């Protein structure tokens, strides 16, 4: 079982527990199985950060929805824009 700690852009924390964690990069989404053996997911909003923490208290993975990177991607992929 892992702890999933999400820190929102505004500084609030959301704590969940789960296993079988999968990260979908372009959707900024964590899919996992919670402590009740139910499938669940968390979607990171722009500026949110997630940490996966093991039972020893060590962070084993970090995921970020970087708003600066999104702004850059939007400007590159905007329809009708020249590269």
PyMOL Python script that loads the backbone (N, CA, C, O; Angstrom):
from pymol import cmd

cmd.read_pdbstr("""\
ATOM      1  N   UNK A   1       0.855  -1.172   0.000  1.00  0.00           N
ATOM      2  CA  UNK A   1       0.000   0.000   0.000  1.00  0.00           C
ATOM      3  C   UNK A   1       0.902   1.236   0.000  1.00  0.00           C
ATOM      4  O   UNK A   1       1.893   1.296   0.728  1.00  0.00           O
ATOM      5  N   UNK A   2       0.550   2.196  -0.808  1.00  0.00           N
ATOM      6  CA  UNK A   2       1.291   3.443  -0.911  1.00  0.00           C
ATOM      7  C   UNK A   2       0.409   4.595  -0.448  1.00  0.00           C
ATOM      8  O   UNK A   2      -0.818   4.497  -0.463  1.00  0.00           O
ATOM      9  N   UNK A   3       1.041   5.677  -0.038  1.00  0.00           N
ATOM     10  CA  UNK A   3       0.335   6.919   0.247  1.00  0.00           C
ATOM     11  C   UNK A   3       0.466   7.807  -0.978  1.00  0.00           C
ATOM     12  O   UNK A   3       1.557   7.970  -1.524  1.00  0.00           O
ATOM     13  N   UNK A   4      -0.647   8.377  -1.404  1.00  0.00           N
ATOM     14  CA  UNK A   4      -0.662   9.316  -2.522  1.00  0.00           C
ATOM     15  C   UNK A   4      -0.963  10.682  -1.928  1.00  0.00           C
ATOM     16  O   UNK A   4      -2.061  10.920  -1.423  1.00  0.00           O
ATOM     17  N   UNK A   5       0.010  11.572  -1.990  1.00  0.00           N
ATOM     18  CA  UNK A   5      -0.139  12.910  -1.416  1.00  0.00           C
ATOM     19  C   UNK A   5      -0.159  13.925  -2.553  1.00  0.00           C
ATOM     20  O   UNK A   5       0.818  14.070  -3.287  1.00  0.00           O
ATOM     21  N   UNK A   6      -1.277  14.621  -2.689  1.00  0.00           N
ATOM     22  CA  UNK A   6      -1.409  15.657  -3.713  1.00  0.00           C
ATOM     23  C   UNK A   6      -1.389  17.011  -3.024  1.00  0.00           C
ATOM     24  O   UNK A   6      -2.152  17.250  -2.088  1.00  0.00           O
ATOM     25  N   UNK A   7      -0.522  17.891  -3.485  1.00  0.00           N
ATOM     26  CA  UNK A   7      -0.497  19.271  -3.017  1.00  0.00           C
ATOM     27  C   UNK A   7      -1.020  20.126  -4.160  1.00  0.00           C
ATOM     28  O   UNK A   7      -0.441  20.157  -5.246  1.00  0.00           O
ATOM     29  N   UNK A   8      -2.127  20.822  -3.899  1.00  0.00           N
ATOM     30  CA  UNK A   8      -2.746  21.626  -4.952  1.00  0.00           C
ATOM     31  C   UNK A   8      -1.967  22.916  -5.157  1.00  0.00           C
ATOM     32  O   UNK A   8      -1.128  23.286  -4.335  1.00  0.00           O
ATOM     33  N   UNK A   9      -2.250  23.588  -6.250  1.00  0.00           N
ATOM     34  CA  UNK A   9      -1.588  24.858  -6.557  1.00  0.00           C
ATOM     35  C   UNK A   9      -1.821  25.883  -5.457  1.00  0.00           C
ATOM     36  O   UNK A   9      -0.986  26.763  -5.246  1.00  0.00           O
ATOM     37  N   UNK A  10      -2.952  25.780  -4.750  1.00  0.00           N
ATOM     38  CA  UNK A  10      -3.263  26.727  -3.672  1.00  0.00           C
ATOM     39  C   UNK A  10      -2.687  26.288  -2.327  1.00  0.00           C
ATOM     40  O   UNK A  10      -2.871  26.981  -1.327  1.00  0.00           O
ATOM     41  N   UNK A  11      -1.983  25.133  -2.286  1.00  0.00           N
ATOM     42  CA  UNK A  11      -1.322  24.692  -1.071  1.00  0.00           C
ATOM     43  C   UNK A  11      -2.095  23.685  -0.227  1.00  0.00           C
ATOM     44  O   UNK A  11      -1.583  23.230   0.796  1.00  0.00           O
ATOM     45  N   UNK A  12      -3.293  23.332  -0.621  1.00  0.00           N
ATOM     46  CA  UNK A  12      -4.062  22.333   0.125  1.00  0.00           C
ATOM     47  C   UNK A  12      -3.503  20.944  -0.171  1.00  0.00           C
ATOM     48  O   UNK A  12      -2.951  20.698  -1.244  1.00  0.00           O
ATOM     49  N   UNK A  13      -3.656  20.027   0.811  1.00  0.00           N
ATOM     50  CA  UNK A  13      -3.173  18.665   0.629  1.00  0.00           C
ATOM     51  C   UNK A  13      -4.327  17.675   0.606  1.00  0.00           C
ATOM     52  O   UNK A  13      -5.279  17.793   1.377  1.00  0.00           O
ATOM     53  N   UNK A  14      -4.231  16.703  -0.282  1.00  0.00           N
ATOM     54  CA  UNK A  14      -5.181  15.596  -0.369  1.00  0.00           C
ATOM     55  C   UNK A  14      -4.361  14.329  -0.179  1.00  0.00           C
ATOM     56  O   UNK A  14      -3.381  14.104  -0.889  1.00  0.00           O
ATOM     57  N   UNK A  15      -4.764  13.500   0.785  1.00  0.00           N
ATOM     58  CA  UNK A  15      -4.044  12.266   1.079  1.00  0.00           C
ATOM     59  C   UNK A  15      -4.950  11.079   0.770  1.00  0.00           C
ATOM     60  O   UNK A  15      -6.089  11.025   1.234  1.00  0.00           O
ATOM     61  N   UNK A  16      -4.444  10.136  -0.008  1.00  0.00           N
ATOM     62  CA  UNK A  16      -5.164   8.905  -0.340  1.00  0.00           C
ATOM     63  C   UNK A  16      -4.203   7.738  -0.134  1.00  0.00           C
ATOM     64  O   UNK A  16      -2.990   7.933  -0.057  1.00  0.00           O
ATOM     65  N   UNK A  17      -4.742   6.539  -0.046  1.00  0.00           N
ATOM     66  CA  UNK A  17      -3.889   5.354  -0.019  1.00  0.00           C
ATOM     67  C   UNK A  17      -4.309   4.443  -1.157  1.00  0.00           C
ATOM     68  O   UNK A  17      -5.484   4.388  -1.521  1.00  0.00           O
ATOM     69  N   UNK A  18      -3.343   3.728  -1.718  1.00  0.00           N
ATOM     70  CA  UNK A  18      -3.680   2.864  -2.832  1.00  0.00           C
ATOM     71  C   UNK A  18      -2.504   2.038  -3.298  1.00  0.00           C
ATOM     72  O   UNK A  18      -1.385   2.176  -2.805  1.00  0.00           O
ATOM     73  N   UNK A  19      -2.781   1.182  -4.251  1.00  0.00           N
ATOM     74  CA  UNK A  19      -1.750   0.361  -4.878  1.00  0.00           C
ATOM     75  C   UNK A  19      -2.121   0.180  -6.342  1.00  0.00           C
ATOM     76  O   UNK A  19      -3.198   0.591  -6.774  1.00  0.00           O
ATOM     77  N   UNK A  20      -1.214  -0.442  -7.108  1.00  0.00           N
ATOM     78  CA  UNK A  20      -1.467  -0.600  -8.541  1.00  0.00           C
ATOM     79  C   UNK A  20      -1.576   0.748  -9.231  1.00  0.00           C
ATOM     80  O   UNK A  20      -2.434   0.944 -10.092  1.00  0.00           O
ATOM     81  N   UNK A  21      -0.714   1.670  -8.858  1.00  0.00           N
ATOM     82  CA  UNK A  21      -0.797   3.051  -9.333  1.00  0.00           C
ATOM     83  C   UNK A  21      -0.265   3.157 -10.762  1.00  0.00           C
ATOM     84  O   UNK A  21       0.815   2.656 -11.073  1.00  0.00           O
ATOM     85  N   UNK A  22      -1.035   3.813 -11.618  1.00  0.00           N
ATOM     86  CA  UNK A  22      -0.626   4.067 -13.002  1.00  0.00           C
ATOM     87  C   UNK A  22      -0.784   5.554 -13.296  1.00  0.00           C
ATOM     88  O   UNK A  22      -1.784   6.169 -12.926  1.00  0.00           O
ATOM     89  N   UNK A  23       0.209   6.117 -13.962  1.00  0.00           N
ATOM     90  CA  UNK A  23       0.221   7.537 -14.321  1.00  0.00           C
ATOM     91  C   UNK A  23      -0.051   7.677 -15.805  1.00  0.00           C
ATOM     92  O   UNK A  23       0.604   7.030 -16.622  1.00  0.00           O
ATOM     93  N   UNK A  24      -1.014   8.521 -16.160  1.00  0.00           N
ATOM     94  CA  UNK A  24      -1.302   8.833 -17.558  1.00  0.00           C
ATOM     95  C   UNK A  24      -0.784  10.247 -17.809  1.00  0.00           C
ATOM     96  O   UNK A  24      -1.431  11.215 -17.410  1.00  0.00           O
ATOM     97  N   UNK A  25       0.378  10.388 -18.467  1.00  0.00           N
ATOM     98  CA  UNK A  25       1.049  11.679 -18.560  1.00  0.00           C
ATOM     99  C   UNK A  25       0.243  12.810 -19.181  1.00  0.00           C
ATOM    100  O   UNK A  25       0.164  13.895 -18.604  1.00  0.00           O
ATOM    101  N   UNK A  26      -0.356  12.582 -20.341  1.00  0.00           N
ATOM    102  CA  UNK A  26      -1.002  13.698 -21.032  1.00  0.00           C
ATOM    103  C   UNK A  26      -2.357  14.055 -20.446  1.00  0.00           C
ATOM    104  O   UNK A  26      -2.898  15.121 -20.739  1.00  0.00           O
ATOM    105  N   UNK A  27      -2.909  13.174 -19.619  1.00  0.00           N
ATOM    106  CA  UNK A  27      -4.168  13.478 -18.930  1.00  0.00           C
ATOM    107  C   UNK A  27      -3.898  13.961 -17.510  1.00  0.00           C
ATOM    108  O   UNK A  27      -4.822  14.380 -16.812  1.00  0.00           O
ATOM    109  N   UNK A  28      -2.628  13.906 -17.071  1.00  0.00           N
ATOM    110  CA  UNK A  28      -2.246  14.281 -15.708  1.00  0.00           C
ATOM    111  C   UNK A  28      -3.113  13.543 -14.694  1.00  0.00           C
ATOM    112  O   UNK A  28      -3.672  14.147 -13.778  1.00  0.00           O
ATOM    113  N   UNK A  29      -3.217  12.223 -14.871  1.00  0.00           N
ATOM    114  CA  UNK A  29      -4.151  11.432 -14.082  1.00  0.00           C
ATOM    115  C   UNK A  29      -3.449  10.233 -13.452  1.00  0.00           C
ATOM    116  O   UNK A  29      -2.673   9.535 -14.106  1.00  0.00           O
ATOM    117  N   UNK A  30      -3.740  10.003 -12.152  1.00  0.00           N
ATOM    118  CA  UNK A  30      -3.273   8.823 -11.435  1.00  0.00           C
ATOM    119  C   UNK A  30      -4.450   7.877 -11.266  1.00  0.00           C
ATOM    120  O   UNK A  30      -5.453   8.241 -10.653  1.00  0.00           O
ATOM    121  N   UNK A  31      -4.341   6.677 -11.797  1.00  0.00           N
ATOM    122  CA  UNK A  31      -5.343   5.639 -11.573  1.00  0.00           C
ATOM    123  C   UNK A  31      -4.767   4.683 -10.535  1.00  0.00           C
ATOM    124  O   UNK A  31      -3.586   4.341 -10.599  1.00  0.00           O
ATOM    125  N   UNK A  32      -5.584   4.249  -9.584  1.00  0.00           N
ATOM    126  CA  UNK A  32      -5.098   3.356  -8.539  1.00  0.00           C
ATOM    127  C   UNK A  32      -6.258   2.563  -7.950  1.00  0.00           C
ATOM    128  O   UNK A  32      -7.426   2.867  -8.192  1.00  0.00           O
ATOM    129  N   UNK A  33      -5.912   1.549  -7.179  1.00  0.00           N
ATOM    130  CA  UNK A  33      -6.898   0.782  -6.433  1.00  0.00           C
ATOM    131  C   UNK A  33      -6.810   1.251  -4.993  1.00  0.00           C
ATOM    132  O   UNK A  33      -5.728   1.246  -4.407  1.00  0.00           O
ATOM    133  N   UNK A  34      -7.945   1.661  -4.405  1.00  0.00           N
ATOM    134  CA  UNK A  34      -7.917   2.202  -3.046  1.00  0.00           C
ATOM    135  C   UNK A  34      -7.978   1.088  -2.003  1.00  0.00           C
ATOM    136  O   UNK A  34      -7.988  -0.096  -2.341  1.00  0.00           O
ATOM    137  N   UNK A  35      -8.018   1.483  -0.732  1.00  0.00           N
ATOM    138  CA  UNK A  35      -7.992   0.519   0.373  1.00  0.00           C
ATOM    139  C   UNK A  35      -9.243  -0.368   0.432  1.00  0.00           C
ATOM    140  O   UNK A  35      -9.240  -1.372   1.144  1.00  0.00           O
ATOM    141  N   UNK A  36     -10.296  -0.025  -0.287  1.00  0.00           N
ATOM    142  CA  UNK A  36     -11.509  -0.844  -0.355  1.00  0.00           C
ATOM    143  C   UNK A  36     -11.530  -1.730  -1.600  1.00  0.00           C
ATOM    144  O   UNK A  36     -12.565  -2.304  -1.938  1.00  0.00           O
ATOM    145  N   UNK A  37     -10.383  -1.842  -2.287  1.00  0.00           N
ATOM    146  CA  UNK A  37     -10.255  -2.601  -3.539  1.00  0.00           C
ATOM    147  C   UNK A  37     -11.143  -2.059  -4.653  1.00  0.00           C
ATOM    148  O   UNK A  37     -11.583  -2.810  -5.523  1.00  0.00           O
ATOM    149  N   UNK A  38     -11.400  -0.776  -4.626  1.00  0.00           N
ATOM    150  CA  UNK A  38     -12.179  -0.118  -5.678  1.00  0.00           C
ATOM    151  C   UNK A  38     -11.233   0.713  -6.543  1.00  0.00           C
ATOM    152  O   UNK A  38     -10.291   1.321  -6.035  1.00  0.00           O
ATOM    153  N   UNK A  39     -11.488   0.735  -7.839  1.00  0.00           N
ATOM    154  CA  UNK A  39     -10.700   1.584  -8.726  1.00  0.00           C
ATOM    155  C   UNK A  39     -11.022   3.043  -8.466  1.00  0.00           C
ATOM    156  O   UNK A  39     -12.180   3.396  -8.242  1.00  0.00           O
ATOM    157  N   UNK A  40     -10.016   3.882  -8.493  1.00  0.00           N
ATOM    158  CA  UNK A  40     -10.206   5.308  -8.256  1.00  0.00           C
ATOM    159  C   UNK A  40      -9.174   6.063  -9.078  1.00  0.00           C
ATOM    160  O   UNK A  40      -8.253   5.464  -9.634  1.00  0.00           O
ATOM    161  N   UNK A  41      -9.328   7.371  -9.153  1.00  0.00           N
ATOM    162  CA  UNK A  41      -8.354   8.178  -9.887  1.00  0.00           C
ATOM    163  C   UNK A  41      -8.299   9.582  -9.314  1.00  0.00           C
ATOM    164  O   UNK A  41      -9.246  10.061  -8.690  1.00  0.00           O
ATOM    165  N   UNK A  42      -7.179  10.219  -9.538  1.00  0.00           N
ATOM    166  CA  UNK A  42      -6.966  11.623  -9.192  1.00  0.00           C
ATOM    167  C   UNK A  42      -6.424  12.310 -10.434  1.00  0.00           C
ATOM    168  O   UNK A  42      -5.489  11.813 -11.061  1.00  0.00           O
ATOM    169  N   UNK A  43      -6.999  13.439 -10.789  1.00  0.00           N
ATOM    170  CA  UNK A  43      -6.509  14.217 -11.920  1.00  0.00           C
ATOM    171  C   UNK A  43      -5.841  15.470 -11.377  1.00  0.00           C
ATOM    172  O   UNK A  43      -6.455  16.236 -10.635  1.00  0.00           O
ATOM    173  N   UNK A  44      -4.590  15.675 -11.743  1.00  0.00           N
ATOM    174  CA  UNK A  44      -3.857  16.850 -11.292  1.00  0.00           C
ATOM    175  C   UNK A  44      -4.265  18.052 -12.129  1.00  0.00           C
ATOM    176  O   UNK A  44      -4.203  18.021 -13.358  1.00  0.00           O
ATOM    177  N   UNK A  45      -4.677  19.097 -11.456  1.00  0.00           N
ATOM    178  CA  UNK A  45      -5.013  20.353 -12.111  1.00  0.00           C
ATOM    179  C   UNK A  45      -3.719  21.139 -12.328  1.00  0.00           C
ATOM    180  O   UNK A  45      -2.707  20.822 -11.702  1.00  0.00           O
ATOM    181  N   UNK A  46      -3.721  22.147 -13.192  1.00  0.00           N
ATOM    182  CA  UNK A  46      -2.502  22.932 -13.410  1.00  0.00           C
ATOM    183  C   UNK A  46      -1.922  23.453 -12.091  1.00  0.00           C
ATOM    184  O   UNK A  46      -2.619  24.074 -11.289  1.00  0.00           O
ATOM    185  N   UNK A  47      -0.638  23.185 -11.890  1.00  0.00           N
ATOM    186  CA  UNK A  47       0.054  23.608 -10.678  1.00  0.00           C
ATOM    187  C   UNK A  47       0.051  22.579  -9.562  1.00  0.00           C
ATOM    188  O   UNK A  47       0.755  22.763  -8.570  1.00  0.00           O
ATOM    189  N   UNK A  48      -0.720  21.497  -9.687  1.00  0.00           N
ATOM    190  CA  UNK A  48      -0.771  20.449  -8.664  1.00  0.00           C
ATOM    191  C   UNK A  48       0.456  19.550  -8.755  1.00  0.00           C
ATOM    192  O   UNK A  48       1.053  19.386  -9.819  1.00  0.00           O
ATOM    193  N   UNK A  49       0.821  18.967  -7.599  1.00  0.00           N
ATOM    194  CA  UNK A  49       1.938  18.028  -7.522  1.00  0.00           C
ATOM    195  C   UNK A  49       1.478  16.807  -6.743  1.00  0.00           C
ATOM    196  O   UNK A  49       0.727  16.937  -5.776  1.00  0.00           O
ATOM    197  N   UNK A  50       1.917  15.628  -7.149  1.00  0.00           N
ATOM    198  CA  UNK A  50       1.590  14.393  -6.432  1.00  0.00           C
ATOM    199  C   UNK A  50       2.880  13.663  -6.087  1.00  0.00           C
ATOM    200  O   UNK A  50       3.829  13.638  -6.870  1.00  0.00           O
ATOM    201  N   UNK A  51       2.892  13.070  -4.895  1.00  0.00           N
ATOM    202  CA  UNK A  51       4.003  12.232  -4.464  1.00  0.00           C
ATOM    203  C   UNK A  51       3.459  10.862  -4.116  1.00  0.00           C
ATOM    204  O   UNK A  51       2.391  10.747  -3.514  1.00  0.00           O
ATOM    205  N   UNK A  52       4.184   9.828  -4.490  1.00  0.00           N
ATOM    206  CA  UNK A  52       3.859   8.466  -4.096  1.00  0.00           C
ATOM    207  C   UNK A  52       4.875   8.098  -3.018  1.00  0.00           C
ATOM    208  O   UNK A  52       6.083   8.139  -3.254  1.00  0.00           O
ATOM    209  N   UNK A  53       4.378   7.739  -1.830  1.00  0.00           N
ATOM    210  CA  UNK A  53       5.234   7.479  -0.676  1.00  0.00           C
ATOM    211  C   UNK A  53       5.047   6.021  -0.257  1.00  0.00           C
ATOM    212  O   UNK A  53       3.918   5.558  -0.092  1.00  0.00           O
ATOM    213  N   UNK A  54       6.160   5.299  -0.084  1.00  0.00           N
ATOM    214  CA  UNK A  54       6.064   3.889   0.293  1.00  0.00           C
ATOM    215  C   UNK A  54       5.880   3.734   1.804  1.00  0.00           C
ATOM    216  O   UNK A  54       5.841   4.724   2.534  1.00  0.00           O
ATOM    217  N   UNK A  55       5.766   2.488   2.267  1.00  0.00           N
ATOM    218  CA  UNK A  55       5.493   2.224   3.683  1.00  0.00           C
ATOM    219  C   UNK A  55       6.652   2.623   4.595  1.00  0.00           C
ATOM    220  O   UNK A  55       6.459   2.774   5.801  1.00  0.00           O
ATOM    221  N   UNK A  56       7.843   2.795   4.040  1.00  0.00           N
ATOM    222  CA  UNK A  56       8.993   3.246   4.821  1.00  0.00           C
ATOM    223  C   UNK A  56       9.059   4.770   4.911  1.00  0.00           C
ATOM    224  O   UNK A  56       9.957   5.319   5.549  1.00  0.00           O
ATOM    225  N   UNK A  57       8.106   5.454   4.271  1.00  0.00           N
ATOM    226  CA  UNK A  57       8.075   6.912   4.314  1.00  0.00           C
ATOM    227  C   UNK A  57       8.924   7.595   3.261  1.00  0.00           C
ATOM    228  O   UNK A  57       9.145   8.804   3.332  1.00  0.00           O
ATOM    229  N   UNK A  58       9.399   6.845   2.291  1.00  0.00           N
ATOM    230  CA  UNK A  58      10.234   7.409   1.229  1.00  0.00           C
ATOM    231  C   UNK A  58       9.397   7.728  -0.007  1.00  0.00           C
ATOM    232  O   UNK A  58       8.552   6.933  -0.419  1.00  0.00           O
ATOM    233  N   UNK A  59       9.639   8.892  -0.587  1.00  0.00           N
ATOM    234  CA  UNK A  59       8.981   9.255  -1.839  1.00  0.00           C
ATOM    235  C   UNK A  59       9.613   8.439  -2.961  1.00  0.00           C
ATOM    236  O   UNK A  59      10.821   8.503  -3.186  1.00  0.00           O
ATOM    237  N   UNK A  60       8.780   7.669  -3.662  1.00  0.00           N
ATOM    238  CA  UNK A  60       9.288   6.816  -4.739  1.00  0.00           C
ATOM    239  C   UNK A  60       8.942   7.353  -6.123  1.00  0.00           C
ATOM    240  O   UNK A  60       9.498   6.893  -7.120  1.00  0.00           O
ATOM    241  N   UNK A  61       8.026   8.326  -6.195  1.00  0.00           N
ATOM    242  CA  UNK A  61       7.669   8.935  -7.483  1.00  0.00           C
ATOM    243  C   UNK A  61       7.058  10.306  -7.237  1.00  0.00           C
ATOM    244  O   UNK A  61       6.415  10.544  -6.215  1.00  0.00           O
ATOM    245  N   UNK A  62       7.269  11.197  -8.191  1.00  0.00           N
ATOM    246  CA  UNK A  62       6.656  12.532  -8.153  1.00  0.00           C
ATOM    247  C   UNK A  62       6.055  12.812  -9.520  1.00  0.00           C
ATOM    248  O   UNK A  62       6.635  12.482 -10.555  1.00  0.00           O
ATOM    249  N   UNK A  63       4.887  13.423  -9.500  1.00  0.00           N
ATOM    250  CA  UNK A  63       4.210  13.811 -10.735  1.00  0.00           C
ATOM    251  C   UNK A  63       3.775  15.259 -10.587  1.00  0.00           C
ATOM    252  O   UNK A  63       3.326  15.672  -9.518  1.00  0.00           O
ATOM    253  N   UNK A  64       3.910  16.034 -11.665  1.00  0.00           N
ATOM    254  CA  UNK A  64       3.586  17.458 -11.623  1.00  0.00           C
ATOM    255  C   UNK A  64       2.796  17.829 -12.870  1.00  0.00           C
ATOM    256  O   UNK A  64       3.121  17.403 -13.978  1.00  0.00           O
ATOM    257  N   UNK A  65       1.760  18.626 -12.674  1.00  0.00           N
ATOM    258  CA  UNK A  65       1.070  19.245 -13.806  1.00  0.00           C
ATOM    259  C   UNK A  65       1.605  20.672 -13.848  1.00  0.00           C
ATOM    260  O   UNK A  65       1.067  21.569 -13.199  1.00  0.00           O
ATOM    261  N   UNK A  66       2.666  20.868 -14.618  1.00  0.00           N
ATOM    262  CA  UNK A  66       3.386  22.142 -14.667  1.00  0.00           C
ATOM    263  C   UNK A  66       2.650  23.129 -15.564  1.00  0.00           C
ATOM    264  O   UNK A  66       2.581  22.946 -16.780  1.00  0.00           O
ATOM    265  N   UNK A  67       2.109  24.162 -14.962  1.00  0.00           N
ATOM    266  CA  UNK A  67       1.329  25.150 -15.712  1.00  0.00           C
ATOM    267  C   UNK A  67       2.198  25.869 -16.744  1.00  0.00           C
ATOM    268  O   UNK A  67       1.703  26.231 -17.812  1.00  0.00           O
ATOM    269  N   UNK A  68       3.486  26.082 -16.448  1.00  0.00           N
ATOM    270  CA  UNK A  68       4.374  26.741 -17.410  1.00  0.00           C
ATOM    271  C   UNK A  68       4.568  25.871 -18.648  1.00  0.00           C
ATOM    272  O   UNK A  68       4.573  26.373 -19.771  1.00  0.00           O
ATOM    273  N   UNK A  69       4.728  24.574 -18.440  1.00  0.00           N
ATOM    274  CA  UNK A  69       4.879  23.656 -19.560  1.00  0.00           C
ATOM    275  C   UNK A  69       3.606  23.621 -20.389  1.00  0.00           C
ATOM    276  O   UNK A  69       3.669  23.589 -21.617  1.00  0.00           O
ATOM    277  N   UNK A  70       2.445  23.627 -19.729  1.00  0.00           N
ATOM    278  CA  UNK A  70       1.173  23.625 -20.458  1.00  0.00           C
ATOM    279  C   UNK A  70       1.031  24.887 -21.295  1.00  0.00           C
ATOM    280  O   UNK A  70       0.592  24.825 -22.444  1.00  0.00           O
ATOM    281  N   UNK A  71       1.399  26.032 -20.727  1.00  0.00           N
ATOM    282  CA  UNK A  71       1.323  27.285 -21.483  1.00  0.00           C
ATOM    283  C   UNK A  71       2.200  27.204 -22.729  1.00  0.00           C
ATOM    284  O   UNK A  71       1.804  27.674 -23.796  1.00  0.00           O
ATOM    285  N   UNK A  72       3.382  26.615 -22.603  1.00  0.00           N
ATOM    286  CA  UNK A  72       4.282  26.475 -23.746  1.00  0.00           C
ATOM    287  C   UNK A  72       3.676  25.543 -24.784  1.00  0.00           C
ATOM    288  O   UNK A  72       3.732  25.825 -25.981  1.00  0.00           O
ATOM    289  N   UNK A  73       3.095  24.432 -24.333  1.00  0.00           N
ATOM    290  CA  UNK A  73       2.488  23.492 -25.274  1.00  0.00           C
ATOM    291  C   UNK A  73       1.294  24.113 -25.980  1.00  0.00           C
ATOM    292  O   UNK A  73       1.093  23.893 -27.175  1.00  0.00           O
ATOM    293  N   UNK A  74       0.504  24.884 -25.250  1.00  0.00           N
ATOM    294  CA  UNK A  74      -0.656  25.535 -25.861  1.00  0.00           C
ATOM    295  C   UNK A  74      -0.199  26.501 -26.945  1.00  0.00           C
ATOM    296  O   UNK A  74      -0.804  26.560 -28.015  1.00  0.00           O
ATOM    297  N   UNK A  75       0.866  27.262 -26.678  1.00  0.00           N
ATOM    298  CA  UNK A  75       1.320  28.234 -27.668  1.00  0.00           C
ATOM    299  C   UNK A  75       1.916  27.533 -28.893  1.00  0.00           C
ATOM    300  O   UNK A  75       1.843  28.063 -30.002  1.00  0.00           O
ATOM    301  N   UNK A  76       2.501  26.357 -28.705  1.00  0.00           N
ATOM    302  CA  UNK A  76       3.081  25.627 -29.831  1.00  0.00           C
ATOM    303  C   UNK A  76       1.998  24.959 -30.666  1.00  0.00           C
ATOM    304  O   UNK A  76       2.105  24.906 -31.891  1.00  0.00           O
ATOM    305  N   UNK A  77       0.965  24.453 -30.021  1.00  0.00           N
ATOM    306  CA  UNK A  77      -0.030  23.645 -30.728  1.00  0.00           C
ATOM    307  C   UNK A  77      -1.309  24.395 -31.058  1.00  0.00           C
ATOM    308  O   UNK A  77      -2.275  23.783 -31.513  1.00  0.00           O
ATOM    309  N   UNK A  78      -1.339  25.682 -30.844  1.00  0.00           N
ATOM    310  CA  UNK A  78      -2.547  26.453 -31.151  1.00  0.00           C
ATOM    311  C   UNK A  78      -2.821  26.383 -32.647  1.00  0.00           C
ATOM    312  O   UNK A  78      -1.939  26.681 -33.453  1.00  0.00           O
ATOM    313  N   UNK A  79      -4.034  25.992 -33.026  1.00  0.00           N
ATOM    314  CA  UNK A  79      -4.363  25.894 -34.456  1.00  0.00           C
ATOM    315  C   UNK A  79      -4.118  27.216 -35.183  1.00  0.00           C
ATOM    316  O   UNK A  79      -4.470  28.289 -34.693  1.00  0.00           O
ATOM    317  N   UNK A  80      -3.516  27.111 -36.345  1.00  0.00           N
ATOM    318  CA  UNK A  80      -3.281  28.285 -37.168  1.00  0.00           C
ATOM    319  C   UNK A  80      -2.015  29.045 -36.823  1.00  0.00           C
ATOM    320  O   UNK A  80      -1.688  30.038 -37.472  1.00  0.00           O
ATOM    321  N   UNK A  81      -1.298  28.583 -35.800  1.00  0.00           N
ATOM    322  CA  UNK A  81      -0.081  29.301 -35.439  1.00  0.00           C
ATOM    323  C   UNK A  81       1.095  28.744 -36.233  1.00  0.00           C
ATOM    324  O   UNK A  81       1.139  27.556 -36.552  1.00  0.00           O
ATOM    325  N   UNK A  82       2.023  29.599 -36.538  1.00  0.00           N
ATOM    326  CA  UNK A  82       3.226  29.176 -37.259  1.00  0.00           C
ATOM    327  C   UNK A  82       4.263  28.709 -36.256  1.00  0.00           C
ATOM    328  O   UNK A  82       4.375  29.261 -35.162  1.00  0.00           O
ATOM    329  N   UNK A  83       5.019  27.690 -36.635  1.00  0.00           N
ATOM    330  CA  UNK A  83       6.085  27.206 -35.748  1.00  0.00           C
ATOM    331  C   UNK A  83       7.377  27.897 -36.046  1.00  0.00           C
ATOM    332  O   UNK A  83       8.388  27.620 -35.400  1.00  0.00           O
TER     333      UNK A  83
END
""", "prot")
cmd.dss("prot")
cmd.show_as("cartoon", "prot")
cmd.util.cbc("prot")
cmd.orient("prot")
